């Protein structure tokens, strides 16, 4: 199977992806629990999962266009067919951008493999490559290369810089990005510990742990009805203490056994020793964890159904989300695609690939109305410009721009005032 087909198939065959070992995961700064990978571990937190979904969905729904930076006019090039219609045989444009942004958040790097026609050099497909299959490096001359590993055979393939669009998260050296999950690993581990505590609390029927006390000697081994010592599956003998704990948990642990009446015999006494949820300020701690996670991702709390909900503040937070969080990400995508996807002659001619961020603001009808009105009244937007931003057809005569006659240069204001008052014009000396 070719490397191209293997990379296409990796999305359809999750088992083909290389699994991270616990040692590699710990070395990367992720907490390790069982067989969980860093992403699986973190995305079990609803705040982390929602932040990644919000950012990837936001990037996925923003359409691209090509603009002449000198005239500000939009250009229609065949490349837009890939960017806005079908980037490859398996993905829609939304899915491609969502996969790239998810990989950028989770792995620190999003990679887009540029497949060109070997005869014409024209770009035929854009295929997102899983971040754990790509390793960027520099040669002795400082040139950047990418080693792409085949997801099935492990066969490496070296690609030049111009064949990979590389989108980075926070970076120290400009070559590789550092994932948000890695930078927030301690916060995520703390939040997961709270989640595990909550799960354990309810699995135990909401009852605190405690001590069973008896005057009897429990140092011996448990025996069955036949008088033989009971053994576990691994062959080790079961102590009386372990048997007593097991029998107690069978009766009193779990949601279905909560608040059952305990009957103690043989001088047993039960003493709870754990703190309650109120003592541990459990709810407050969960709220702080959500706020910390939201800070790492740059997502407003209201998008996580957290914090105070007010229309005015949410509207301002939405603007801040676009300006402070999305705009830097969009700028990186625009610059990388312009340099890698356009021809050198097109870049020299001033063409740029841009991403239309108006799609992120379409939910606020009132703000759009005020913005369009202001831009139209000062002559920045024509009616057809507004129709285009709203994905509506142009109207006859809609290309004309207008401006208010109420605004004149200050030096012309005295003469205009005389004319409006019906006074004679000032004589020239």
NORHUQUI-V585925 format. One record per backbone hydrogen bond with DSSP energy under -0.5 kcal/mol. NH is the residue of the N-H (numbers start at 1). CO is the residue of the C=O. E is the energy in kcal/mol with one decimal. If there is no record, write none. Layout:
NH:CO:E / NH:CO:E
This chain:
6:2:-2.1 / 7:3:-2.4 / 8:4:-1.8 / 9:5:-2.0 / 10:6:-1.0 / 11:8:-0.6 / 12:9:-0.8 / 13:9:-1.3 / 16:13:-2.1 / 17:14:-1.4 / 25:21:-2.3 / 26:22:-2.5 / 27:23:-2.3 / 28:24:-1.5 / 29:26:-1.2 / 30:25:-2.2 / 36:33:-2.2 / 41:37:-2.9 / 42:38:-2.3 / 43:39:-2.9 / 44:40:-0.5 / 44:41:-0.6 / 45:42:-1.9 / 46:44:-0.5 / 49:45:-2.5 / 50:46:-2.4 / 51:47:-2.2 / 52:48:-2.2 / 53:49:-2.2 / 54:50:-2.9 / 55:51:-2.3 / 56:52:-2.3 / 57:53:-2.5 / 58:54:-2.4 / 59:55:-2.1 / 60:56:-2.1 / 61:57:-1.6 / 62:59:-0.9 / 63:61:-0.6 / 65:354:-2.7 / 66:75:-0.6 / 67:352:-2.8 / 68:73:-3.1 / 69:67:-0.8 / 69:350:-3.1 / 72:68:-2.9 / 75:66:-3.1 / 77:75:-0.7 / 80:77:-1.8 / 81:78:-1.6 / 82:78:-0.6 / 82:79:-0.8 / 83:79:-1.9 / 84:80:-2.6 / 85:81:-1.2 / 86:81:-2.4 / 88:91:-0.8 / 91:88:-0.5 / 96:92:-2.4 / 97:93:-2.2 / 98:94:-2.3 / 99:95:-2.8 / 100:96:-2.2 / 101:97:-2.4 / 102:98:-2.4 / 103:99:-2.4 / 104:100:-2.1 / 105:101:-2.1 / 106:102:-2.7 / 107:103:-2.8 / 108:103:-0.7 / 108:104:-0.6 / 109:103:-0.9 / 110:167:-3.0 / 111:129:-0.7 / 112:165:-2.2 / 113:111:-0.5 / 113:127:-3.2 / 114:112:-0.5 / 114:163:-2.7 / 115:113:-0.7 / 115:125:-2.5 / 116:114:-0.6 / 117:122:-2.9 / 121:117:-2.6 / 124:115:-3.3 / 125:115:-1.5 / 126:87:-2.3 / 127:113:-2.4 / 128:126:-0.5 / 129:111:-2.4 / 133:130:-2.0 / 134:131:-1.2 / 135:147:-1.7 / 137:145:-2.4 / 139:143:-2.2 / 142:139:-2.0 / 145:137:-3.0 / 146:159:-2.6 / 147:135:-2.4 / 148:146:-0.7 / 148:157:-3.5 / 149:133:-2.9 / 149:147:-0.5 / 150:155:-2.6 / 154:150:-1.5 / 157:148:-1.8 / 159:146:-3.3 / 159:157:-0.5 / 161:144:-0.9 / 163:160:-1.7 / 164:161:-1.4 / 165:112:-2.6 / 166:164:-0.7 / 167:110:-2.9 / 167:165:-0.6 / 168:166:-0.5 / 169:108:-2.4 / 170:178:-0.6 / 172:176:-0.6 / 173:176:-0.5 / 178:170:-4.0 / 179:177:-0.6 / 180:105:-1.2 / 181:105:-1.1 / 183:179:-2.1 / 184:180:-2.1 / 185:182:-1.3 / 188:184:-2.8 / 189:185:-2.6 / 190:186:-2.3 / 191:187:-2.4 / 192:188:-2.6 / 193:189:-1.9 / 194:190:-1.9 / 195:191:-2.1 / 196:192:-2.8 / 197:193:-2.2 / 198:194:-2.5 / 199:195:-2.3 / 200:196:-2.7 / 201:197:-2.5 / 202:198:-2.1 / 203:199:-2.4 / 204:200:-1.5 / 205:202:-1.6 / 206:201:-2.6 / 207:204:-0.9 / 211:271:-2.6 / 213:211:-0.6 / 213:269:-3.3 / 218:216:-0.6 / 222:238:-3.0 / 224:228:-2.7 / 227:224:-2.0 / 230:222:-2.7 / 232:236:-2.9 / 235:232:-1.6 / 238:230:-2.6 / 239:237:-0.5 / 240:220:-2.3 / 241:218:-0.8 / 243:239:-2.2 / 244:240:-2.3 / 245:241:-2.3 / 246:242:-2.5 / 247:243:-2.4 / 248:244:-2.2 / 249:245:-2.3 / 250:246:-1.9 / 251:247:-1.3 / 252:248:-2.4 / 253:249:-2.0 / 254:203:-1.2 / 257:254:-1.3 / 258:255:-1.2 / 260:257:-1.3 / 264:262:-0.6 / 268:265:-1.7 / 269:213:-2.2 / 271:211:-2.5 / 273:209:-2.0 / 274:209:-1.3 / 280:276:-1.9 / 281:278:-1.3 / 282:277:-2.1 / 285:281:-2.1 / 286:282:-2.0 / 287:283:-2.0 / 288:284:-2.1 / 289:285:-2.1 / 290:286:-2.0 / 291:287:-2.1 / 292:288:-2.4 / 293:289:-2.5 / 294:290:-2.5 / 295:291:-1.9 / 296:292:-1.8 / 297:293:-1.8 / 298:294:-1.6 / 299:294:-1.8 / 303:300:-1.0 / 304:301:-1.7 / 305:302:-1.5 / 306:301:-1.8 / 310:308:-0.7 / 314:310:-2.9 / 315:311:-2.3 / 316:312:-1.8 / 317:313:-2.5 / 318:314:-2.2 / 319:315:-1.7 / 320:316:-2.4 / 321:317:-2.4 / 322:318:-1.8 / 323:319:-2.8 / 324:320:-3.3 / 325:320:-0.7 / 325:321:-1.3 / 326:321:-2.5 / 327:322:-2.3 / 329:325:-0.9 / 330:326:-3.1 / 331:327:-2.6 / 332:328:-1.7 / 333:329:-2.0 / 334:330:-2.8 / 335:331:-2.4 / 336:332:-2.4 / 337:333:-2.6 / 338:334:-2.3 / 339:335:-1.8 / 340:336:-2.1 / 341:337:-2.9 / 342:337:-0.6 / 342:338:-0.9 / 347:343:-2.3 / 348:344:-2.5 / 349:345:-1.4 / 350:347:-1.5 / 351:346:-2.4 / 352:67:-2.3 / 354:65:-3.5 / 354:352:-0.6 / 356:63:-2.7 / 357:355:-0.8 / 359:356:-0.7 / 360:357:-1.3 / 361:357:-0.5 / 361:358:-1.1 / 362:359:-0.6 / 364:361:-1.4 / 365:363:-1.1 / 368:364:-2.0 / 369:365:-2.4 / 370:366:-2.2 / 371:367:-2.2 / 372:368:-2.9 / 373:369:-2.3 / 374:370:-2.2 / 375:371:-2.5 / 376:372:-2.3 / 377:373:-2.2 / 378:374:-1.3 / 379:376:-0.9 / 380:375:-1.9 / 381:375:-1.6 / 383:398:-0.6 / 383:400:-0.6 / 384:398:-2.3 / 386:382:-1.8 / 387:383:-2.2 / 388:384:-2.2 / 389:385:-1.8 / 390:386:-1.4 / 391:388:-1.5 / 392:387:-3.3 / 398:395:-2.1 / 400:397:-0.9 / 404:377:-0.8 / 407:404:-0.8 / 408:406:-0.6 / 412:409:-1.2 / 413:409:-0.6 / 413:410:-0.9 / 414:410:-0.5 / 416:412:-2.1 / 417:413:-2.2 / 418:414:-1.8 / 419:415:-2.0 / 420:416:-2.2 / 421:417:-1.6 / 422:418:-0.6 / 422:419:-0.9 / 423:418:-2.5
